[in-house]
Amino acid sequence: MSAPVPTRQLGRSGLTVSMQGLGCMGMSQSYGPADEGESIATIHRAIERGVFFLDTADVYGLGHNEQLVGRAIRDRRDDVVLATKFSIGRDGDRTTINGSPDYVHQACDASLRRLGVQHIDLYYQHRVDPSVPIEETVGAMAELVAAGKVRHLGLSEASAASIERAVSVHPIAALQSEWSLWTRDLEGPVLDAARRHGIGIVAFSPLGRGFLTGAITSPEDFGPDDFRRGNPRFEGENFRTNLRLVDAVRAMAADKGCTPAQLALAWVLAQGADVVPIPGTKRRSYLEENIGGCDVELTAAELDRLADIAPPDVAAGGRYPFAHTYGDSPEGG
């Protein structure tokens, strides 16, 4: 029987999670048709293997994803660390952000109902609401902790300034932001602020939305309802340029005796003991491959080689098909 995945602590919060989590968004949206049976089987297999840190959000599938995760853990609640997020909404094609104190309470109660649980282990503000002082939002989140509905608080893609203001109100356990070999925007003031305050880093899209696995060779690999079809990094000349990065990762993985996905995850894990990647998948086969990344150890020379392959700003094209300023962005995963 395979050894369970090791654990890590998120910063100084005392929250212990599996050193790799499971992002559940793609089970309900963005990456092609849903397969609920396989998705639930994937969650169950993750828990069996020791991947007990599950990540969802109220906006994923407009509530469907929380309901799916809730069904999957109905008889396994004590075996998981459950994270969800609030603040992003949809108004037709328009994205909305709401960080008002009243909404914080409403959103949490709605998530608890959909998940079918009594408490949320890690509750993130999905994006900072520029119209509401973050002190007010985090103050309301702190009330959820006092009420026993939430155990730990988190922020997602917040700026360094927002982090500083948030921690003045209540300890923040985790910052969830995109971080991978082709997205290194986090490095700098935001990462410095998080670490200064003992905040753990939860890295979403650590496989570059699947691109770093080496399995995607053409835009035609995406189904008609796959959001990557409209992502700048997967279009035209950008796609061809970014394939050269993937080819270099694939070649190094072959030298290392692992898959490109495992190499990419090993790089994220090597960025610090306070870093936990949450690769998303809805298939058990990919889950097993991703877990293998926990066993890949990189030498200093190999990390230097990867630094040459994937320096900051190596990717061609923006992360999203719209203007995006890192930190406090209303869009994203």
For each residue, the residues with C-beta under 8 A, 3 or more apart:
1:
2: 49
3:
4: 49 50
5: 18 19 20 49 50 51 291 294
6: 18 19 50 294
7: 16 17 18 19
8: 16 17 18 19 200 273 274 275 276
9: 13 14 15 16 17 200 274
10: 13 15 16 17 122 152 173 174 199 200 202 274 276
11: 173 174 194 195 197 198 199 200 274
12: 198
13: 9 10 152 171 173 174 198 199 200
14: 9
15: 9 10 81 121 122 151 152 173 174 200
16: 7 8 9 10 81
17: 7 8 9 10 21 52 53 81 276
18: 5 6 7 8 21 50 51 52 53 81 276
19: 5 6 7 8 269 276 294
20: 5 51 53 265 269 276 277 278 279 290 291 293 294
21: 17 18 51 53 54 55 83 202 276 277 278
22: 42 43 46 51 53 54 55 278 279 280 281 287
23: 26 55 204 278 279 280 281 333
24: 27 28 39 43 54 55 56 60 65 68 69 280
25: 28 29 30 55 56 57 60 65 280 333
26: 23 29 30 31 280 281 282
27: 24 34 35 36 39 42 61 65 68 282
28: 24 25 34 60 61 64 65 68
29: 25 26 34 60 61 64 65
30: 25 26 226 227
31: 26 210 226 227 228 280 282
32: 222 223 225 226
33: 223 225
34: 27 28 29 39 61 64 282
35: 27 38 39 282
36: 27 39 40 68
37: 40 41
38: 35 41 42 282 283 284
39: 24 27 34 35 36 42 43 68 72 282
40: 36 37 43 44 68 71 72
41: 37 38 44 45 284
42: 22 27 38 39 45 46 281 282 283 284 287
43: 22 24 39 40 46 47 54 69 72 73
44: 40 41 47 48 72 76
45: 41 42 48 49 284 287 288
46: 22 42 43 49 51 52 54 287
47: 43 44 50 51 52 73 76 79 80
48: 44 45
49: 2 4 5 45 46 287 288 291
50: 4 5 6 18 47
51: 5 18 20 21 22 46 47 287 291
52: 17 18 46 47 79 80 81
53: 17 18 20 21 22 80 81 83 276 278
54: 21 22 24 43 46 69 73 80 81 82 83
55: 21 22 23 24 25 83 84 176 202 204 278
56: 24 25 60 65 66 69 82 83 84 85 115
57: 25 60 65 66 84 85 86 88 124 126
58: 63 66 84 85 86 107 110 111 114
59: 62 85 88 89 90 126
60: 24 25 28 29 56 57 64 65 66
61: 27 28 29 34 64 65 68
62: 59 90
63: 58 66 67 110 114
64: 28 29 34 60 61 67 68
65: 24 25 27 28 29 56 57 60 61 68 69
66: 56 57 58 60 63 69 70 84 111 114 115
67: 63 64 70 71 114 115
68: 24 27 28 36 39 40 61 64 65 71 72
69: 24 43 54 56 65 66 72 73 82 115
70: 66 67 73 74 114 115 116 117
71: 40 67 68 74 116
72: 39 40 43 44 68 69 76
73: 43 47 54 69 70 76 77 79 80 82 117
74: 70 71 77 116
75:
76: 44 47 72 73 79 80
77: 73 74 80 82 117
78:
79: 47 52 73 76
80: 47 52 53 54 73 76 77 121
81: 15 16 17 18 52 53 54 121 122
82: 54 56 69 73 77 115 117 120 121 122
83: 21 53 54 55 56 120 121 122 123 124 154 174 202
84: 55 56 57 58 66 111 115 120 122 123 124
85: 56 57 58 59 88 123 124 125 126 154 156 176
86: 57 58 103 104 107 108 111 123 124 125 126
87: 97 98 99 103 107 125 126 127 128 129 137
88: 57 59 85 95 96 97 126 127 330
89: 59 95 96 97 98
90: 59 62 94 95 96
91: 94 95 96
92:
93:
94: 90 91
95: 88 89 90 91 330 331
96: 88 89 90 91
97: 87 88 89 127 128 129 130 131 330
98: 87 89 103 107 129 132
99: 87 103 104 125 128 129 131 132 134 136 137
100: 103 104 129 132 136 137
101: 104 105 136 137 139 140
102: 105 106 140
103: 86 87 98 99 100 106 107
104: 86 99 100 101 107 108 137 140 141 143 144
105: 101 102 108 109 140 143 144
106: 102 103 109 110
107: 58 86 87 98 103 104 110 111
108: 86 104 105 111 112 120 123 144 149 150
109: 105 106 112 113 149
110: 58 63 106 107 113 114
111: 58 66 84 86 107 108 114 115 120
112: 108 109 115 117 118 119 120 149
113: 109 110 116
114: 58 63 66 67 70 110 111
115: 56 66 67 69 70 82 84 111 112 120
116: 70 71 74 113
117: 70 73 77 82 112 120
118: 112 148 149
119: 112 148 149 150 151
120: 82 83 84 108 111 112 115 117 123 149 150 151
121: 15 80 81 82 83 150 151 152
122: 10 15 81 82 83 84 150 151 152 153 154 173 174
123: 83 84 85 86 108 120 141 144 150 152 153 154
124: 57 83 84 85 86 153 154 155 156 174 176
125: 85 86 87 99 128 129 134 137 138 141 154 155 156 158
126: 57 59 85 86 87 88 156
127: 87 88 97 156 157 328 329 330 331 332
128: 87 97 99 125 134 137 155 158 159 162 328
129: 87 97 98 99 100 125 132 134 137
130: 97 328
131: 97 99
132: 98 99 100 129 136 137
133: 136 137 165
134: 99 125 128 129 137 138 158 162 165 166
135: 138 139 165 166 168 169
136: 99 100 101 132 133 139 140
137: 87 99 100 101 104 125 128 129 132 133 134 140 141
138: 125 134 135 141 142 153 166 169 170 172
139: 101 135 136 142 143 169 170
140: 101 102 104 105 136 137 143 144
141: 104 123 125 137 138 144 145 150 153 170
142: 138 139 145 146 153 169 170
143: 104 105 139 140 146 147
144: 104 105 108 123 140 141 147 149 150
145: 141 142 148 149 150 151 152 153 170
146: 142 143
147: 143 144 150
148: 118 119 145
149: 108 109 112 118 119 120 144 145
150: 108 119 120 121 122 123 141 144 145 147 153
151: 15 119 120 121 122 145
152: 10 13 15 121 122 123 145 173 174
153: 122 123 124 138 141 142 145 150 170 171 172 173
154: 83 85 122 123 124 125 172 173 174 175 176 202
155: 124 125 128 158 162 163 166 172 174 175 176
156: 85 124 125 126 127 175 176 177 332
157: 127 176 177 178 326 327 328 329 332
158: 125 128 134 155 162 163 166 175 190 327 328
159: 128 162 163 190 326 327 328
160: 163 164 189 190 192 193 327
161: 164 165 327
162: 128 134 155 158 159 165 166 327 328
163: 155 158 159 160 166 167 172 175 190 193 194 197 199
164: 160 161 167 168 193 197
165: 133 134 135 161 162 168 169
166: 134 135 138 155 158 162 163 169 170 172
167: 163 164 170 171 172 197 199
168: 135 164 165
169: 135 138 139 142 165 166
170: 138 139 141 142 145 153 166 167
171: 13 153 167
172: 138 153 154 155 163 166 167 175 197 199
173: 10 11 13 15 122 152 153 154 199 200
174: 10 11 13 15 83 122 124 152 154 155 199 200 201 202
175: 154 155 156 158 163 172 190 194 199 200 201 202
176: 55 85 124 154 155 156 157 202 203 204 278
177: 156 157 186 190 201 202 203 204
178: 157 183 185 186 203 204 205 319 332 333
179: 183 184 186 201 203 204 205 206 268 271 275 277
180: 183 184 203 205 206 207 208 212 264 267 268
181: 184 208 212 245 249 264 267 306 309 310 314
182: 208 211 212 233 242 245 310 314 315
183: 178 179 180 186 205 208 315 319
184: 179 180 181 187 310 312 313 314
185: 178 188 312 319 326
186: 177 178 179 183 190 191 201 326
187: 184 191 312
188: 185 191 192
189: 160 192 193
190: 158 159 160 163 175 177 186 193 194 326 327
191: 186 187 188 194 195 201
192: 160 188 189 195 196
193: 160 163 164 189 190 196 197
194: 11 163 175 190 191 197 199 200 201
195: 11 191 192 198 199 272 274
196: 192 193
197: 11 163 164 167 172 193 194
198: 11 12 13 195
199: 10 11 13 163 167 172 173 174 175 194 195
200: 8 9 10 11 13 15 173 174 175 194 274 275 276
201: 174 175 177 179 186 191 194 271 272 274 275 276
202: 10 21 55 83 154 174 175 176 177 276 277 278
203: 176 177 178 179 180 206 268 275 276 277 278
204: 23 55 176 177 178 179 278 280 333
205: 178 179 180 183 208 209 280 333
206: 179 180 203 264 265 268 277 278 279
207: 180 210 211 212 213 261 264 265 279 290
208: 180 181 182 183 205 211 212 233 264 315
209: 205 228 231 233
210: 31 207 213 215 216 228
211: 182 207 208 216 233 234 242 246
212: 180 181 182 207 208 246 249 260 261 264
213: 207 210 216 259 260 261 264
214: 246 249 250 253 259 260 261
215: 210 221
216: 210 211 213 221 222 234 246
217: 221 243
218: 221
219: 222 229 234 235 239
220:
221: 215 216 217 218
222: 32 216 219 226 228 229 234
223: 32 33 226
224: 229
225: 32 33
226: 30 31 32 222 223 229
227: 30 31 230 231
228: 31 209 210 222 231 234
229: 219 222 224 226 234
230: 227 235 321
231: 209 227 228 234 235 317 319 320 321
232: 235 238 317 318 319 320 321
233: 182 208 209 211 238 239 242 315 316 317 318 319
234: 211 216 219 222 228 229 231 238 239 242 317
235: 219 230 231 232 238 239 317
236: 239 240
237: 240 241 316
238: 232 233 234 235 241 242 316 317
239: 219 233 234 235 236 242 243
240: 236 237 243 244
241: 237 238 244 245 316
242: 182 211 233 234 238 239 245 246 315 316 317
243: 217 239 240 246 247
244: 240 241 247 248
245: 181 182 241 242 248 249 309 310 314 315
246: 211 212 214 216 242 243 249 250 260
247: 243 244 250 251
248: 244 245 251 252 309 310
249: 181 212 214 245 246 252 253 260 263 264 309 310
250: 214 246 247 253 254 260
251: 247 248 254 255
252: 248 249 255 256 263 302 305 306 309
253: 214 249 250 256 258 259 260 262 263
254: 250 251 257
255: 251 252
256: 252 253 263 296 302
257: 254
258: 253 262 263 266 292 293 296
259: 213 214 253 262 263 289 292
260: 212 213 214 246 249 250 253 263 264
261: 207 212 213 214 264 265 279 286 289 290 293
262: 253 258 259 265 266 289 290 292 293 295 296
263: 249 252 253 256 258 259 260 266 267 293 296 306
264: 180 181 206 207 208 212 213 249 260 261 267 268 293
265: 20 206 207 261 262 268 269 277 279 290 293 294 296
266: 258 262 263 269 270 293 296 297 298
267: 180 181 263 264 270 271 298 303 306 310
268: 179 180 203 206 264 265 271 275 277
269: 19 20 265 266 275 277 293 294
270: 266 267 298 303
271: 179 201 267 268 275
272: 195 201 275
273: 8
274: 8 9 10 11 195 200 201
275: 8 179 200 201 203 268 269 271 272
276: 8 10 17 18 19 20 21 53 200 201 202 203
277: 20 21 179 202 203 206 265 268 269
278: 20 21 22 23 53 55 176 202 203 204 206
279: 20 22 23 206 207 261 265 290
280: 22 23 24 25 26 31 204 205
281: 22 23 26 42 286 287 290
282: 26 27 31 34 35 38 39 42
283: 38 42 286 287
284: 38 41 42 45 287 288
285: 288 289
286: 261 281 283 289 290
287: 22 42 45 46 49 51 281 283 284 290 291
288: 45 49 284 285 291 292
289: 259 261 262 285 286 292 293
290: 20 207 261 262 265 279 281 286 287 293
291: 5 20 49 51 287 288 294
292: 258 259 262 288 289 295 296
293: 20 258 261 262 263 264 265 266 269 289 290 296
294: 5 6 19 20 265 269 291
295: 262 292
296: 256 258 262 263 265 266 292 293
297: 266
298: 266 267 270 302 303 306
299: 302 303
300: 303 304
301: 304 305
302: 252 256 298 299 305 306
303: 267 270 298 299 300 306 307
304: 300 301 307 308
305: 252 301 302 308 309
306: 181 252 263 267 298 302 303 309 310
307: 303 304 310 311
308: 304 305 311
309: 181 245 248 249 252 305 306 314
310: 181 182 184 245 248 249 267 306 307 314
311: 307 308 314
312: 184 185 187
313: 184
314: 181 182 184 245 309 310 311
315: 182 183 208 233 242 245
316: 233 237 238 241 242
317: 231 232 233 234 235 238 242
318: 232 233 321 322 324
319: 178 183 185 231 232 233 324 332
320: 231 232 324 331 332
321: 230 231 232 318
322: 318 331
323:
324: 318 319 320 329 331 332
325: 328 329
326: 157 159 185 186 190 329
327: 157 158 159 160 161 162 190
328: 127 128 130 157 158 159 162 325
329: 127 157 324 325 326 332
330: 88 95 97 127
331: 95 127 320 322 324
332: 127 156 157 178 319 320 324 329
333: 23 25 178 204 205
